[in-house]
Amino acid sequence: MIVYHGSNVIVQEPKIIPPNRLLDFGNGFYTTSSHEQACRWARRVNSRQKTECQIINVYELHISRAKNELLIIQFNSPSHEWLHFVTTCRSGKKIDRPYDIAIGPVANDNVYAAIQLFETGLLSEAETITRLKVEELFNQILFHTEKALEFLIHIRHEIVKDHFNE
């Protein structure tokens, strides 16, 4: 399986680096199977860090072997379990289930707005999940442990080209 990591640097050897903010699936190395989503992430990193470089790192993930050897949490769509997993991770609380890899929808800005309404009690869980199911959701694949990173092989990198940096 091919996965992508959007960045402003080439990442041949991914590492688990503590984030500077709370993220959907917690601490780890984030990838996606969507090239488009990786481009968005590269643009966002570039914008936050005010750099001139947007890079897509391309990896081969040995998913069948990983499923046999690692603890993987997978959410195929927004659900009760996914919503509670994301809200727990984004609140900084520890997940009570061990995992090496987490796979599921990205809580982008639109999605996170709905999640915030849920957290403040303005939306019920059912209303939140219904709203999220109509959003175009990309996936994210988080490598949470060093052991999980062993299943990821860097193939190449690409420079992101768009009308802002051509």
Phi and psi restraints in degrees (value plus and minus 20) as a CYANA .aco file:
   2 ILE   PHI    -111.3   -71.3
   2 ILE   PSI     112.0   152.0
   3 VAL   PHI    -151.4  -111.4
   3 VAL   PSI     139.1   179.1
   4 TYR   PHI    -147.7  -107.7
   4 TYR   PSI     129.8   169.8
   5 HIS   PHI    -151.1  -111.1
   5 HIS   PSI      96.5   136.5
   6 GLY   PHI    -104.2   -64.2
   6 GLY   PSI     112.9   152.9
   7 SER   PHI    -176.1  -136.1
   7 SER   PSI    -192.7  -152.7
   8 ASN   PHI    -136.8   -96.8
   8 ASN   PSI     -10.5    29.5
   9 VAL   PHI    -159.4  -119.4
   9 VAL   PSI     139.3   179.3
  10 ILE   PHI     -99.0   -59.0
  10 ILE   PSI     109.5   149.5
  11 VAL   PHI    -140.4  -100.4
  11 VAL   PSI      67.0   107.0
  12 GLN   PHI     -97.8   -57.8
  12 GLN   PSI     -53.1   -13.1
  13 GLU   PHI    -143.7  -103.7
  13 GLU   PSI      70.6   110.6
  14 PRO   PHI     -79.0   -39.0
  14 PRO   PSI     128.0   168.0
  15 LYS   PHI    -153.5  -113.5
  15 LYS   PSI     137.9   177.9
  16 ILE   PHI    -108.0   -68.0
  16 ILE   PSI      89.1   129.1
  17 ILE   PHI    -137.6   -97.6
  17 ILE   PSI     110.6   150.6
  18 PRO   PHI     -77.9   -37.9
  18 PRO   PSI     111.6   151.6
  19 PRO   PHI     -95.0   -55.0
  19 PRO   PSI     142.6   182.6
  20 ASN   PHI    -113.9   -73.9
  20 ASN   PSI     -13.5    26.5
  21 ARG   PHI    -174.8  -134.8
  21 ARG   PSI     146.6   186.6
  22 LEU   PHI    -101.7   -61.7
  22 LEU   PSI     114.0   154.0
  23 LEU   PHI    -139.1   -99.1
  23 LEU   PSI     145.4   185.4
  24 ASP   PHI     -70.4   -30.4
  24 ASP   PSI     -69.4   -29.4
  25 PHE   PHI    -131.7   -91.7
  25 PHE   PSI      -6.7    33.3
  26 GLY   PHI      72.5   112.5
  26 GLY   PSI    -178.4  -138.4
  27 ASN   PHI    -100.1   -60.1
  27 ASN   PSI     118.7   158.7
  28 GLY   PHI     136.1   176.1
  28 GLY   PSI    -183.8  -143.8
  29 PHE   PHI    -127.3   -87.3
  29 PHE   PSI      96.7   136.7
  30 TYR   PHI    -113.5   -73.5
  30 TYR   PSI     115.3   155.3
  31 THR   PHI    -155.9  -115.9
  31 THR   PSI     155.8   195.8
  32 THR   PHI    -169.0  -129.0
  32 THR   PSI     136.3   176.3
  33 SER   PHI    -108.4   -68.4
  33 SER   PSI     -19.7    20.3
  34 SER   PHI    -121.2   -81.2
  34 SER   PSI      96.1   136.1
  35 HIS   PHI     -80.4   -40.4
  35 HIS   PSI     -60.9   -20.9
  36 GLU   PHI     -79.4   -39.4
  36 GLU   PSI     -65.0   -25.0
  37 GLN   PHI     -84.8   -44.8
  37 GLN   PSI     -60.2   -20.2
  38 ALA   PHI     -81.6   -41.6
  38 ALA   PSI     -58.5   -18.5
  39 CYS   PHI     -81.7   -41.7
  39 CYS   PSI     -62.5   -22.5
  40 ARG   PHI     -80.8   -40.8
  40 ARG   PSI     -63.7   -23.7
  41 TRP   PHI     -83.3   -43.3
  41 TRP   PSI     -61.6   -21.6
  42 ALA   PHI     -82.1   -42.1
  42 ALA   PSI     -62.1   -22.1
  43 ARG   PHI     -83.6   -43.6
  43 ARG   PSI     -60.8   -20.8
  44 ARG   PHI     -85.7   -45.7
  44 ARG   PSI     -63.9   -23.9
  45 VAL   PHI     -82.0   -42.0
  45 VAL   PSI     -64.9   -24.9
  46 ASN   PHI     -78.1   -38.1
  46 ASN   PSI     -64.4   -24.4
  47 SER   PHI     -87.0   -47.0
  47 SER   PSI     -64.5   -24.5
  48 ARG   PHI     -84.7   -44.7
  48 ARG   PSI     -62.2   -22.2
  49 GLN   PHI    -115.1   -75.1
  49 GLN   PSI     -20.8    19.2
  50 LYS   PHI      33.4    73.4
  50 LYS   PSI      31.0    71.0
  51 THR   PHI    -128.1   -88.1
  51 THR   PSI     154.5   194.5
  52 GLU   PHI    -124.3   -84.3
  52 GLU   PSI     -18.8    21.2
  53 CYS   PHI    -138.3   -98.3
  53 CYS   PSI     110.9   150.9
  54 GLN   PHI    -143.0  -103.0
  54 GLN   PSI      98.4   138.4
  55 ILE   PHI    -146.9  -106.9
  55 ILE   PSI     118.0   158.0
  56 ILE   PHI    -126.1   -86.1
  56 ILE   PSI      98.4   138.4
  57 ASN   PHI    -111.5   -71.5
  57 ASN   PSI     112.8   152.8
  58 VAL   PHI    -132.9   -92.9
  58 VAL   PSI     111.0   151.0
  59 TYR   PHI    -150.5  -110.5
  59 TYR   PSI     135.3   175.3
  60 GLU   PHI    -120.3   -80.3
  60 GLU   PSI     106.7   146.7
  61 LEU   PHI    -127.9   -87.9
  61 LEU   PSI     102.4   142.4
  62 HIS   PHI    -103.1   -63.1
  62 HIS   PSI      56.4    96.4
  63 ILE   PHI     -88.1   -48.1
  63 ILE   PSI     -59.6   -19.6
  64 SER   PHI     -85.1   -45.1
  64 SER   PSI     -61.7   -21.7
  65 ARG   PHI     -87.0   -47.0
  65 ARG   PSI     -60.1   -20.1
  66 ALA   PHI     -81.8   -41.8
  66 ALA   PSI     -61.4   -21.4
  67 LYS   PHI     -83.2   -43.2
  67 LYS   PSI     -47.8    -7.8
  68 ASN   PHI    -101.9   -61.9
  68 ASN   PSI     -46.5    -6.5
  69 GLU   PHI    -134.5   -94.5
  69 GLU   PSI     -33.3     6.7
  70 LEU   PHI    -141.1  -101.1
  70 LEU   PSI     144.6   184.6
  71 LEU   PHI    -110.7   -70.7
  71 LEU   PSI      94.7   134.7
  72 ILE   PHI    -140.2  -100.2
  72 ILE   PSI     109.1   149.1
  73 ILE   PHI    -122.0   -82.0
  73 ILE   PSI     106.1   146.1
  74 GLN   PHI    -149.9  -109.9
  74 GLN   PSI     110.6   150.6
  75 PHE   PHI    -137.5   -97.5
  75 PHE   PSI      99.2   139.2
  76 ASN   PHI    -103.5   -63.5
  76 ASN   PSI     -39.7     0.3
  77 SER   PHI    -181.7  -141.7
  77 SER   PSI     149.9   189.9
  78 PRO   PHI     -78.6   -38.6
  78 PRO   PSI     111.2   151.2
  79 SER   PHI    -170.4  -130.4
  79 SER   PSI     154.1   194.1
  80 HIS   PHI     -74.4   -34.4
  80 HIS   PSI     -68.4   -28.4
  81 GLU   PHI     -83.8   -43.8
  81 GLU   PSI     -64.1   -24.1
  82 TRP   PHI     -82.0   -42.0
  82 TRP   PSI     -66.4   -26.4
  83 LEU   PHI     -79.4   -39.4
  83 LEU   PSI     -64.7   -24.7
  84 HIS   PHI     -91.3   -51.3
  84 HIS   PSI     -54.2   -14.2
  85 PHE   PHI     -82.8   -42.8
  85 PHE   PSI     -69.8   -29.8
  86 VAL   PHI     -83.9   -43.9
  86 VAL   PSI     -65.9   -25.9
  87 THR   PHI     -86.1   -46.1
  87 THR   PSI     -54.6   -14.6
  88 THR   PHI     -85.9   -45.9
  88 THR   PSI     -69.1   -29.1
  89 CYS   PHI     -82.0   -42.0
  89 CYS   PSI     -64.1   -24.1
  90 ARG   PHI     -91.5   -51.5
  90 ARG   PSI     -35.9     4.1
  91 SER   PHI    -108.9   -68.9
  91 SER   PSI     -28.1    11.9
  92 GLY   PHI      68.3   108.3
  92 GLY   PSI     -16.8    23.2
  93 LYS   PHI     -99.6   -59.6
  93 LYS   PSI     137.8   177.8
  94 LYS   PHI    -103.5   -63.5
  94 LYS   PSI     121.6   161.6
  95 ILE   PHI     -98.2   -58.2
  95 ILE   PSI     115.7   155.7
  96 ASP   PHI    -104.8   -64.8
  96 ASP   PSI     -24.7    15.3
  97 ARG   PHI    -125.8   -85.8
  97 ARG   PSI     108.5   148.5
  98 PRO   PHI     -90.7   -50.7
  98 PRO   PSI     126.4   166.4
  99 TYR   PHI    -175.2  -135.2
  99 TYR   PSI     128.2   168.2
 100 ASP   PHI    -117.4   -77.4
 100 ASP   PSI     -56.9   -16.9
 101 ILE   PHI    -154.7  -114.7
 101 ILE   PSI     119.4   159.4
 102 ALA   PHI    -141.6  -101.6
 102 ALA   PSI     113.9   153.9
 103 ILE   PHI    -148.3  -108.3
 103 ILE   PSI     113.6   153.6
 104 GLY   PHI     150.2   190.2
 104 GLY   PSI    -196.7  -156.7
 105 PRO   PHI     -82.7   -42.7
 105 PRO   PSI     128.6   168.6
 106 VAL   PHI    -103.8   -63.8
 106 VAL   PSI     113.3   153.3
 107 ALA   PHI    -110.1   -70.1
 107 ALA   PSI      61.5   101.5
 108 ASN   PHI     -90.9   -50.9
 108 ASN   PSI    -193.1  -153.1
 109 ASP   PHI     -79.0   -39.0
 109 ASP   PSI     -63.7   -23.7
 110 ASN   PHI     -84.4   -44.4
 110 ASN   PSI     -63.3   -23.3
 111 VAL   PHI     -86.1   -46.1
 111 VAL   PSI     -63.2   -23.2
 112 TYR   PHI     -86.5   -46.5
 112 TYR   PSI     -48.8    -8.8
 113 ALA   PHI     -80.8   -40.8
 113 ALA   PSI     -63.3   -23.3
 114 ALA   PHI     -85.0   -45.0
 114 ALA   PSI     -59.8   -19.8
 115 ILE   PHI     -83.5   -43.5
 115 ILE   PSI     -59.5   -19.5
 116 GLN   PHI     -84.7   -44.7
 116 GLN   PSI     -58.5   -18.5
 117 LEU   PHI     -82.7   -42.7
 117 LEU   PSI     -57.2   -17.2
 118 PHE   PHI     -85.2   -45.2
 118 PHE   PSI     -66.2   -26.2
 119 GLU   PHI     -83.6   -43.6
 119 GLU   PSI     -51.4   -11.4
 120 THR   PHI    -108.0   -68.0
 120 THR   PSI     -22.1    17.9
 121 GLY   PHI      68.7   108.7
 121 GLY   PSI     -16.3    23.7
 122 LEU   PHI     -98.4   -58.4
 122 LEU   PSI     -42.9    -2.9
 123 LEU   PHI    -143.7  -103.7
 123 LEU   PSI     122.9   162.9
 124 SER   PHI     -96.8   -56.8
 124 SER   PSI     147.9   187.9
 125 GLU   PHI     -79.6   -39.6
 125 GLU   PSI     -64.8   -24.8
 126 ALA   PHI     -82.6   -42.6
 126 ALA   PSI     -62.6   -22.6
 127 GLU   PHI     -84.3   -44.3
 127 GLU   PSI     -60.1   -20.1
 128 THR   PHI     -83.1   -43.1
 128 THR   PSI     -68.9   -28.9
 129 ILE   PHI     -83.3   -43.3
 129 ILE   PSI     -59.8   -19.8
 130 THR   PHI     -80.9   -40.9
 130 THR   PSI     -65.2   -25.2
 131 ARG   PHI     -81.5   -41.5
 131 ARG   PSI     -60.2   -20.2
 132 LEU   PHI     -90.4   -50.4
 132 LEU   PSI     -49.5    -9.5
 133 LYS   PHI     -90.9   -50.9
 133 LYS   PSI     -35.7     4.3
 134 VAL   PHI    -114.2   -74.2
 134 VAL   PSI     -29.0    11.0
 135 GLU   PHI     -97.1   -57.1
 135 GLU   PSI     130.4   170.4
 136 GLU   PHI    -100.6   -60.6
 136 GLU   PSI      87.6   127.6
 137 LEU   PHI    -127.2   -87.2
 137 LEU   PSI     107.5   147.5
 138 PHE   PHI    -108.9   -68.9
 138 PHE   PSI     144.2   184.2
 139 ASN   PHI    -117.6   -77.6
 139 ASN   PSI     143.3   183.3
 140 GLN   PHI    -155.4  -115.4
 140 GLN   PSI     126.6   166.6
 141 ILE   PHI    -147.0  -107.0
 141 ILE   PSI      90.8   130.8
 142 LEU   PHI    -119.8   -79.8
 142 LEU   PSI     108.5   148.5
 143 PHE   PHI    -116.7   -76.7
 143 PHE   PSI      88.1   128.1
 144 HIS   PHI    -111.7   -71.7
 144 HIS   PSI     -40.4    -0.4
 145 THR   PHI    -148.5  -108.5
 145 THR   PSI     138.4   178.4
 146 GLU   PHI     -80.6   -40.6
 146 GLU   PSI     -57.0   -17.0
 147 LYS   PHI     -78.7   -38.7
 147 LYS   PSI     -61.0   -21.0
 148 ALA   PHI     -84.5   -44.5
 148 ALA   PSI     -56.8   -16.8
 149 LEU   PHI     -82.9   -42.9
 149 LEU   PSI     -41.4    -1.4
 150 GLU   PHI     -85.7   -45.7
 150 GLU   PSI     -36.1     3.9
 151 PHE   PHI    -113.3   -73.3
 151 PHE   PSI     -13.4    26.6
 152 LEU   PHI    -135.8   -95.8
 152 LEU   PSI     104.0   144.0
 153 ILE   PHI    -140.8  -100.8
 153 ILE   PSI     102.8   142.8
 154 HIS   PHI     -88.8   -48.8
 154 HIS   PSI     107.0   147.0
 155 ILE   PHI    -120.1   -80.1
 155 ILE   PSI     -68.1   -28.1
 156 ARG   PHI    -187.5  -147.5
 156 ARG   PSI     159.4   199.4
 157 HIS   PHI    -153.7  -113.7
 157 HIS   PSI     139.3   179.3
 158 GLU   PHI    -152.2  -112.2
 158 GLU   PSI     123.6   163.6
 159 ILE   PHI    -108.1   -68.1
 159 ILE   PSI     109.1   149.1
 160 VAL   PHI     -96.5   -56.5
 160 VAL   PSI     107.1   147.1
 161 LYS   PHI    -134.4   -94.4
 161 LYS   PSI     110.0   150.0
 162 ASP   PHI    -170.3  -130.3
 162 ASP   PSI    -197.9  -157.9
 163 HIS   PHI     -88.0   -48.0
 163 HIS   PSI     -31.4     8.6
 164 PHE   PHI    -105.0   -65.0
 164 PHE   PSI     -48.5    -8.5
 165 ASN   PHI    -148.6  -108.6
 165 ASN   PSI       3.5    43.5
